[in-house]
């Protein structure tokens, strides 16, 4: 095999590896951008939780074992189970309580 062919193979291999890495990092970038976009969309609505939920779900009352005063929109992912349960209770008209 001549030197030119070896250089072309090395270049092709490098381009292939670079493409795979960029695809991996590119997908991570797209996920991060989607997360940031969703977070930006959520932030204006966070005041709803502060207005209607923190009266009972705070450090003093700790209703249902939840303290929304310690949470921020960024906690939505790490506290997904809490927010999913809150949504279920809202949909089933369990929250907010009638009183």
FIBA-238044 format. One record per residue (C-alpha): x negated, y negated, z negated; residue in three letters. Coordinates in steps of 0.05 Angstrom, whole numbers, padded with zeros to 5 digits, always signed. Example, Ala and Ser with C-alpha at 12.3 -4.5 7.8 and 13.67 -1.06 7.14 Angstrom:
<pts>
-00246+00090-00156ALA/-00273+00021-00143SER/
</pts>
This chain:
<pts>
+00000+00000+00000UNK/-00029-00068+00018UNK/-00037-00126-00029UNK/+00019-00166+00002UNK/+00069-00109-00010UNK/+00047-00103-00082UNK/+00057-00178-00093UNK/+00126-00174-00062UNK/+00146-00116-00107UNK/+00121-00153-00169UNK/+00159-00215-00148UNK/+00222-00175-00135UNK/+00216-00141-00203UNK/+00206-00208-00237UNK/+00266-00238-00201UNK/+00308-00178-00221UNK/+00288-00183-00294UNK/+00299-00258-00293UNK/+00368-00248-00262UNK/+00388-00198-00316UNK/+00363-00244-00371UNK/+00399-00304-00342UNK/+00462-00264-00335UNK/+00458-00244-00409UNK/+00441-00314-00433UNK/+00490-00344-00383UNK/+00547-00301-00412UNK/+00527-00322-00482UNK/+00527-00395-00460UNK/+00597-00387-00429UNK/+00622-00355-00494UNK/+00591-00411-00535UNK/+00622-00463-00489UNK/+00690-00429-00495UNK/+00684-00428-00571UNK/+00665-00502-00573UNK/+00723-00518-00527UNK/+00772-00479-00571UNK/+00744-00512-00633UNK/+00752-00581-00602UNK/+00825-00564-00586UNK/+00838-00540-00657UNK/+00807-00598-00696UNK/+00863-00649-00683UNK/+00913-00598-00711UNK/+00874-00581-00774UNK/+00911-00637-00811UNK/+00974-00594-00806UNK/+00941-00543-00852UNK/+00917-00598-00898UNK/+00987-00629-00900UNK/+01030-00567-00909UNK/+00986-00512-00937UNK/+00936-00541-00987UNK/+00990-00560-01037UNK/+00995-00486-01057UNK/+00932-00456-01025UNK/+00879-00494-01064UNK/+00827-00481-01118UNK/+00877-00492-01175UNK/+00938-00454-01150UNK/+00901-00405-01105UNK/+00968-00378-01079UNK/+00959-00312-01044UNK/+00885-00313-01060UNK/+00873-00367-01007UNK/+00841-00435-01016UNK/+00848-00475-00951UNK/+00814-00535-00983UNK/+00747-00499-00977UNK/+00757-00482-00903UNK/+00743-00522-00840UNK/+00761-00508-00768UNK/+00693-00476-00760UNK/+00715-00422-00810UNK/+00769-00396-00763UNK/+00724-00341-00737UNK/+00694-00319-00803UNK/+00762-00321-00838UNK/+00802-00293-00780UNK/+00840-00244-00824UNK/+00865-00300-00869UNK/+00889-00341-00810UNK/+00921-00281-00776UNK/+00959-00265-00840UNK/+00981-00338-00845UNK/+01007-00336-00774UNK/+01045-00272-00787UNK/+01077-00303-00849UNK/+01096-00365-00810UNK/+01127-00325-00753UNK/+01167-00283-00802UNK/+01191-00345-00839UNK/+01158-00323-00904UNK/+01116-00386-00905UNK/+01127-00439-00924UNK/+01173-00415-00979UNK/+01243-00444-00981UNK/+01229-00479-01047UNK/
</pts>
